[in-house]
Amino acid sequence: MASRGYEDIVAERRIAYDEVVKPGDPEQFIHIATDVDDDHATDVVAALPATLRELGMEVSTGRVVDFRAREHLRQQPVEGTVPLIYPGHLREGRVTWPAPNSKKPNALADTTATRKLMLPAGTYTLVKRFSAKEETRRVVACIFRTRDVPCNWVGFENHLNVFHCQNQELDGDLAVGLALWLNSTVLELHFRQFSGHTQVNATDLRNMRYPSLEQLIEIGRAVIDEPWPSQERIDKLIELYITGSHETAERDMTVADEVAVRVAEARELLRRLNFDAERSNERSALVLLALLDLAPDQPWSEASNPLLRTVDIMDFLRQHYGRDYKPNTRETIRRQTLHQFAEAALVLQNPDAPGRPINSPKWCYQIDATALDLVRTYRTSGFEETLRVYLVEAPGLRDIYAAERKLRRIPLKLPDGREVSLSPGGQNELISSIVDDFCAYFTPGARILYVGDAGGKWRISDAEALKQLGVVFDEHGKMADLVVYMPDKNWLILIEAASSHGPVDAKRHGELKTLFAGSTAGLVFVSCFPTRAEMRKDLTKIAWETEVWCADNPRHLIHFNGERFLGPYEVDEQ
């Protein structure tokens, strides 16, 4: 009986005993194959031609146990030390060393006492010994190379498994090919069948079967000078060189090669435009390619700048790059890539309708025309000069774009006289009416402690005042749109602008009560609508013992049952 982790989905399989405990297995491992993919992985690994010993390799745990060698550890490399590699130095298939902000030491003193803890410089394949239970992979392999970390000797910490050849380095192509095999989905599925914990022991790696020496070297040569390949490309390489070379795999490999090269080029272009690591990762590179309407086989000179919504970007990447981003990643793309592209004036937002509400399904993006001219010269002899000019002019472009956006913001004057502005459109139009009218009529003399901004969630927040009232929250809490404090009554008015997110229904009522559970002030819940017509659409959803206000009838308040009108309820009264 096995479950894949989905609620109410249980699958049952009946298999022979010798499929669970393999005959002749000296370790008597129990294999739990939950589906046909696991069966396939088992068949693939069982058919592999070599053991680790037959390949002329060994695997050992790192020799440096840090708490036993504490006196020899150094936070940063200095003269008389060698690199000390921890799991934290492993990044995207390669070792990144030193790590300047790491809490772990980066170096080991090179002394007579520590030399026995080291290996000579060279190329090794490393595997993390431990992984977090929530991580998607158990086996995480990486390459250590002297060309990446110049040294004569190197120390590997005890939380790493090290593949070596009689305490000497591995052939470079072999080490890369081995790491790719260990990072494959087939190997991961096989490993999880007999390893029920988060530790990858050297014994486990020692007892597995491996591809032939020739196969591993051939895989390594396929990517030796590339950026570390994606999981998709790794699995295609394994399919092509190990699990069966056929026409479909070769065709898919051609496409995968084109995609990998184009994504690598796009990442480099973003780095040349001075974007940070998050804005030059694979996701951001793919978003850029979609905005440029550039398929993997098109030259950069054919780039264009159509108007695209986030959903259009995701559709393009699914069709042309095989990246099936799920709907719940749309916000990540918008907040972690498109927002920063817009801040840098690489991308314009709604150039066809600058006043479009931020919650509009038509919200769209377009590559700036000046940036498009630059992109079309990429990978040509004229790019460097065009880039130099663009980077000189970029600050001016950003200022112009920022000024245009500022003109469209909604001015807002708070009851205490403070003047702020909100992003245009969306629920912010209603929030402006709430502050101007609702607060004036129903909460005179009140103090606004929080106002959410549709374009920047934490626009106004008096965290200290809320803390004094017993309310402490972080930015991940589902905050109300407005929080208003009435000191004369010691009430906190929690207001939802229902034009975007709906009213205070039973679920939202419970969420807000939980978020404000520590409040020493009484809680009042109010749903605000632009019009009574809009309210009617959500009438059946509105929670009892709450209030409703409509901007088109600002002097009136609608009370949903209960014993009090615009007042808090004690727990025992509910």
N, C-alpha and C positions, 0 to 999 in steps of 0.2 A: 504494500500500500504506500503510495507516495503522493505528495502534494507539491505543486509548483509555487505555492505561496499566494494563490488567488483564493479569495473567499468562496466557499461553496463549490469549489471545483476539486473533485477527488478522482484519481485514476487508479485502477487496479491492474497489475500485470502478474501473470503466472509464468515463471521461467524455471528452467532446470537448476538443480542445486549446484552443479558444476559450473554454472554461469555466475553464481554468487561467490563461491570459493573455488578458484581455479586449481585443477589437479596439478600437482607438482610445484605449486607456489611455496617456496620455503618460508615465506613470511605469513602465509595463510591469511592474506588480506581478504576482507569482505567487500565485494563489489556490488554497489547498488545502482543499477542502470534503470532510470525512471522512464525512458522513452526510447524511440528508435534512433534519435540523435546520439544518445549515450551508447547504444548498441553499435552504431557506425564508428564512433570514436574508439571503442574497444577493439573492433575488428581491424581498424587502421593500425593501431599501436601494436596489436598482437602480430601483425604481418610485417612489421619493420625488421630489417635484416641484421641489426647489430646491437650488441651490448656496449656499455660505456668502456669496458675493458678492451673489447675488440676494436674500438675506435682509438685506443691508445691514450685515453683520457681518464682522469680521476676527478672526483668532486670532494671537497673538504669544507668544513666550516671555517670562517675567518679566525685567525690565530690570536687576534688582539681582544682580550677580555678587559674592557676599559677599567672596571673597578679594581682589577688586579695590577694594572699598569698605570695607575693614576699619577704617580710621580713622573712618568715619562710623557704624559699627554701635554699638548700645547694647543691653545685656542686657535692661533693662526701660525702659518708656516714661517719659520725663521731659519737662519743658517744653522746647520747641524740637525735638521729634522727631515722627515720624509712624509709624503702624503698619507693621511689616515682616512680611509673611505668607510663611511657609514651608509645604511640604507637611504638616509635623507639626501645623499649626494646623487642618487639615481634619478635622472630626469629624461623622459621620453627616449629610452633605449640607450642613453649614454650617461657618462659620469660628469656632473658639473661640480668642479672643485677649484678653489675652496668656496665654502659657503660663508660669506662675511657675517651674516646675522644669525648663524646657527648657534643653538645652545650647546651642541656637541663640539668637541675639539676637532680641528682640521689636520692636525699634524702629530707625529710621534717622534720623539727624540731618537736619533740614530746613534746607538751606543752598542757596546759589546753585549750587554744584557738584552737589548731589544732586537738585535739582528735576527735572532731565531724566530721572531714573530713576523718577519717580513718575507716577501717574495721579490725576486728580481723584476725590474721594470719590463714591460711588454704588454701583450694583449691577453685579456682574460674575459671569460663570461661569468657574470655574477647573477645570483638569484636571491631575492629577499627571503629570509627564513620565516618572517612573520607578516601577516596581513590583517587588517581590521576585518571583523566579521561582516561588516556591511559593504566591503569592497567587492567589485564585480569579479576580480581575478584573485586566485590563490597563488598562481605561479607568475611572478613578475621578473623578467630577465633583462639584463643590461650589459653593455660592453664597456670594459675599462681598457683604454689605450694610452700608451705613453705620449702619443701625438696630441692627445687631449689634455693629459696631465703629465707634463715633463718631469721626469725623475729617474733615479737609478735604482731605487728600491721603493716598495710600497707596502703599507700595512692595511689589511682588511679586517674590519671589526667583526666580532663573533656573531652578529645578527645577519651575516651574509654567508651564502654558500658560494664557493669559488671553484670553477672548472679550470683545471690546469693539466699539464703534461709532465708528470714526475717533478712537480714543483717548479716547472719552467713554463714560459708563455705558450699560448696556442697560436697556430697559424691564423692570420688576420681574417681571411675569408671563412675559415672554419668557425671561428669564434662568433662572427656575425650570423652565419647560417644556423649555428646552434641556438643563439639567442632568439632568432626568428621562430624556430621550431618550438622552443619553450614558451614563446608568447602566443602561439597559435590557439585558436578556439578548439581544435581537435584535441590537443594535448590538455587544455584546461578541462574539457568535458571528461576526458579519461581520468585525470588526476582526482577530480572531485568524487569519483565513484568509490575510491578506496581511502580517501582522506577526509575524515569528518571534522577536522579541526582547522585552525588558521595557521598552523605551522607547516613549513615545507622542510622536511628533514633531508640531510645529505643521503641518508639510507634510502629514502623514497626515490630520489633522483638517481641513485646508484643502481637500483633494481629495475628501473624502467628499460624498455627497448627504445632504440634510436634509429633514425635514418642512416643510410650508409655515409661514409666519409665523402664520397663523390657528390652525393645529393646535398649534404650540408654545405660543402664548398661552393657548389653551383648556386644555391640559394643566396649565400653570402655575397658572391660576386654580382648578383643581380641588383643589389642595392648598396654596394660598398661606398659609392660616392654621393648618395642621395641623403636628404634629410630622413630622419627615422620614419619608416612607412606607417600608414594608418592600419588599424586592425583589419579593415577590408582588404587592403593590399597584401598584408601578411598572409591572410587566409587564401587569397588567390595564388600567391607564390607557393604555398603548401600544396594546394590543389594541382598546380601545374607541374611541380617537381617531385612530389611525393605520392599524393593520393591518386594520381592518374593524369597524365598529359594527354589532352584531347583537344579537338578543334574549338569547342565551346570555351574551354579554359584559356586557350591561346587568344581567342577573340576578346574575352573579358579582360585578359591581362593587357591587351593593347589599349583598351579603354581606360583601365586602371592606371596605366602608365601615363596616358595623356592627362587624366585628372590629377594625378600626383604632381606632375611637372607644373601644370597650370596653377594649382593651389600654392605650391612652393614659390612660384614667381609672384603671385599676388601677395603672399606674406612678406616677401622681400620688398615689394613696392610699398607696402604700408610702413615697413620699418624705415625705408628711405624718406617717407613723408613724416617721420618723427613720431609715429604713434607708439604707444607703450605696448608691453607684451600682450596684454589682454585684447588690445585692438589690432594686433598683428598675429593672432593665433588662427587656427584653421577656420573656426566659425566666422570670424571677422573677414578673413580672406574670401570665403565663399559668399558672404553677403555683398562684398565689393564686386565680385564677379557677376552676381545676379543684377546688381544696380547698373552694371555696365552692359548687361545683356550679352555676355561673352561666354560662349560654349567652349569646351576644352580644345576643340580643333580649330577655333577661329584665331587669327592673328590679333594682336593688341590694337592694331590700326583700325579694326572693324568695331571697336567699342562704341556704344551709343548710350544715351541717357533717358530711357523711358520713365514715365511716372509709374511708380510701383508701390502698392500697399505691402505691408508685412506678409500677408498671406500670398501675394503674388511672388515675393522673394522666395518663400518656402516652396511654392509650386515649381518655380524655375530650378531650384537646387535639386528637387526630387526628380525632375525630368532630365536634366542635363548632367548632374554630378552624382546621382544615386544617393543623395543624402535625404533621408526621410525624417525630417525634424517633426516631432510630435506637436500637436496644437498647444500644449502647455509650455513649450519652449519659445512661443512667439514673444512673450514678455521679456525673456532673456535677450533675444535678438534685439528687441527694441531698446531696452534699458542699458544693455552692456555693449552694444555696438553702434546702432543707429543714432542713439542720443549723442555719443561722443563724435561720430562722424559729422553730425549737424553742428556741434559746438566748434569743430575745427573748420567749418564752412566747406568741407569736402562734399557735403550733402545738403540740399535745400529741402525744407519741409513745406508741403502744400504750395508750391510756387504758382499753381493754377488757381488757388483760393486761399490766400494767407489767413483769412479770418475763420477758417474751418474749425468747428469745435474739436477739442482734443480727443473726445470719445467717439468721434464720427467714424463709421466704418470706411469712409472714403479717405481717411488720413493717409497721405502718401509721401514718398521721398523721390528725389531726383539728384543725380550727380551734377554738381556745379559745372557750368560750361567751361570755365577756365581749367578746372581739374580734368575735365574730359579731354581737352586739348593736350594736356600733359600726358595723360594715360596713353593716348594714341601714338606717342613717340617712344613709349617704353620698349626696351629691347632693341632700340635703334641708336645710331651714332649721335643723334640730336637730343637724346634724353637728358644727358647730364646738364647741358646748358639750359634746357627748358625747365628742369627741376630747380636749378639755381635761381632762376628768375621767379619761379612759382613760390619758393620758400621765402624769398624777399618780400613778395607781395601778399603772402598768406595772412600776416597779422592785419593788414588793411581790409582784406576780404572778411575776416572774422568780425572786425569792428562794424563794418557795414551791415552784416547779417544780424549781429547782436542788436544794433540800433533799430533795425526794422522790426525785430521781434518785440523790443521794448515798447515801441509805439503802439503795438496791438494789445498790450497788457491792460487789465481791468483795474482802475484805481479803487482803493478801498480805504475808507476812513473809519478807524475803530472808535468805540465809545470814549476811550481815554484820550482821544486826539491824535493817536499815532496814525501815520499814513503809510500804507503798503500797497503792493499791486499783486494781482493774481494772473495766471496764464489765461489767455483768451479762450472763450468757448467752454463747452462741457458744463459740468455742474457749477463752475465758478460764477456763471451769470446768476444762478439761483443763490449761491452763497452771498454774493454782493447784496441781493435783496433781503436776505435773512438778517445780515448785519445792519443794514440801513433801516429796515421796517420792523421785523419781528422783535429785535432787541430793543428798539425804541419804544414799542408799544407794550411789550410783555416782560422785559427784564431791565427796566430803567435803573441806571446806576450800577449795572453788572460789569464784570470784568471778563474779557475774552481771553481764555488761557490757551486755546488751540484753534487754529484754522487750517484745514487741509487744502492743499492746492492740487488741482487735477494734473498740473504739469510738474509738480515737485512736492511730494506727499507731506513733507514736514516744513511747510512754509513759515508758520508762526507757532511757536510752542514755548510756553512758560513752564518748563519742567520743574523749576524750583518751587513755584506756587502749588503745582499739582502734588509735588512730594510732601509739602507741608500739610496737604489735605489727605495724605495717606495713599496717594495714587502714584505708583512707579511702574513704568512700562518701557518696552524697547520699541524699535522701529518695525519689528515684525508683528506687533500687536495690531488687530483690526480696529484701529482707532475710529471714533466718531468723526464726522466731517467738521463739526464745531463743538467746542466745549466752553460753556459760559458759566461763570461763577457769580451767584448772587450772595454777597457777604451778609446782607441784612437778614436773610432767611437761612443762610448756610445751605444753599442748594447748588448742585451741579446740574446744569441743563445739558443733556447729551442730544445733539441734533444731527439727524441724517438728511442730507440733501437728496431726496428720492428721485430726482430727475435722471440720475445715472445708476445708482446702486440699489435702488428700491427703498421701501420704507422700513421702519422698525417692525419687522415681523417677529414671530415667536422665536425663531432661531437667532436673529440678530439681537433681540431683547436679552436672550441668555448669554450671548457672547459679550455684550456690553456690561452686563451685571458681573460676569466673571472678571473682565478686564479692570473694572472699578470696584472690585470686592472689598478693597482696603479703605475705601473712601470714608472719611469722617463726616462728609456732607451728604445730605439726602440726594437721591438720584431721580431726575425727571427725564423722561424719554419723549422726544418730539420728532415726528416725520414731517418734512417740509416738501411741498410740491409747487411747481410753477403755476398751475391752475387747478380748479376743482375738477375739470374734465380729466386731467392727468391723474388726479387722486382716485377717480372712479375706477380706473383700470386696475388699481391695486387695493381696492376697498376690502376685499375678502382676506387680504394678507396681513393687514395692519393688526398688531398685537393689542389685546385689551390692556387697560390701565396705562395707556400712552396718549399723547396729544398729537393733533394734526393741524398744520398751518398751511395755507395756500397764498402764494404771493399776489394773486389777482384779487384777493379779499383780505388785505393785510391787517385789518382791525379785528378780525374774527379768529377764534380758535375752536377747533372741534375736539370734544372730549370723548374718548372711547371707554365708556362705562367706568366702573370703580367708584369709590366714595369721595374722591377728591378731584378738584379741577386745578390743573397745573400745580401739582405738588407731589412730593415723594411718598412712597408706600413703605411702611416698615415690613420686615420679613414676615412677622406673624400675621400681618394683615393680608398677605398674598396667599 
